[in-house]
Amino acid sequence: MYRSLVTLLGVLTLTSLAIAAPAPWYRYQSLATGRFICSQVDPGPHYMKFSGPWTNAGCRP
């Protein structure tokens, strides 16, 4: 019983890793200064999404 549970958990973990993908990058512009940043997460209400999604941290093709 214990061995089959551990095996099932291992298979489920490996399956979830196989379908995982990196998060996309977006270029955001500051509403206060006009500067641009490249981020995978929304930096907050003082930024607007400018372009994306990108596949790299430089927000370039």
Steps between C-alpha positions, in 0.01 A plus 500: 500500500768749604721417200218549248411835656860621477521380139176679410623821663827478305321448169265794565793725592693410186190552286445849638863590433474382142217742416637803686601801292687818590293808577488765227676836538325834446632854458337748736516880491496714813212747506703739717837511320444329165780248562470143376556178692481138390331267748316169531267635769284812503702772679190676631241765423756768407611307192318422177568201277683627192588190294532125515494214561871437449703184555809666653589741781609772257151533350656476154449259212 
